[in-house]
């Protein structure tokens, strides 16, 4: 059963219209304001830097292993979200996993449609390798669109013959831009994080002509040879079937997959400071500890 804190957060989101604002700029600001409700702890180190045109942050908790890196892609349907907004969540990822977290501000649609996000994500990974970070010490992770981007990046790296990271972690990933899953049908679930019609608007902004391209909708990817994957999702999510179908496809391809389904939990519950978030991060840390060199 969801915690009281989870339900209080859901009620707050349901009462807010931040993500249903009329313009993308207002939606972006509304999401940043929502994330800002969770301040970064005083003992966290944040170092801002750039990877060519990409703004990024190193977010490091005390005692984190400098050799271990989580490359993190924020959520927001490829049209909202930022590295700055995700600093607090990245700090909890670092504290729990004992790794440094690199959060990038990949380019957003509609100004920069597909494949800009994938190009930026693969660039960031290759930059880490060029900086001397070993592939087997890297975890690629993300939530929602960032979870889909995690899978798309792994597919792109695999196809290009790059050394693959130790593992991938997907929080509530968006893997099917066409929205064909049963949980994506109108009225199938009550998830306040994804307004009715919101996904269609975002997919049209991001990849209107590439809805079935595996690097936009990784549901359609070839998972043979992919690294181990942890996929987490809640039963109250529009994207429940996006996660389940990818996990099934990857498992059928022989991938080491862990699918974790949280009863009664809403979209990207992992990101917000509720008890279920810490449980999700604890699972991520345990998953990484068995797979990161």
HELIX and SHEET records of a PDB file:
HELIX    1   1 UNK A    4  UNK A   14  1                                  11    
HELIX    2   2 UNK A   18  UNK A   20  5                                   3    
HELIX    3   3 UNK A   24  UNK A   35  1                                  12    
HELIX    4   4 UNK A   87  UNK A   97  1                                  11    
HELIX    5   5 UNK A  116  UNK A  130  1                                  15    
HELIX    6   6 UNK A  135  UNK A  137  5                                   3    
HELIX    7   7 UNK A  145  UNK A  160  1                                  16    
HELIX    8   8 UNK A  182  UNK A  184  5                                   3    
HELIX    9   9 UNK A  198  UNK A  207  1                                  10    
HELIX   10  10 UNK A  218  UNK A  220  5                                   3    
HELIX   11  11 UNK A  240  UNK A  252  1                                  13    
HELIX   12  12 UNK A  275  UNK A  289  1                                  15    
SHEET    1   A 8 UNK A  45  UNK A  51  0                                        
SHEET    2   A 8 UNK A  54  UNK A  60 -1                                        
SHEET    3   A 8 UNK A  99  UNK A 104 -1                                        
SHEET    4   A 8 UNK A  65  UNK A  73  1                                        
SHEET    5   A 8 UNK A 138  UNK A 143  1                                        
SHEET    6   A 8 UNK A 167  UNK A 171  1                                        
SHEET    7   A 8 UNK A 228  UNK A 234  1                                        
SHEET    8   A 8 UNK A 257  UNK A 262  1                                        
END                                                                             
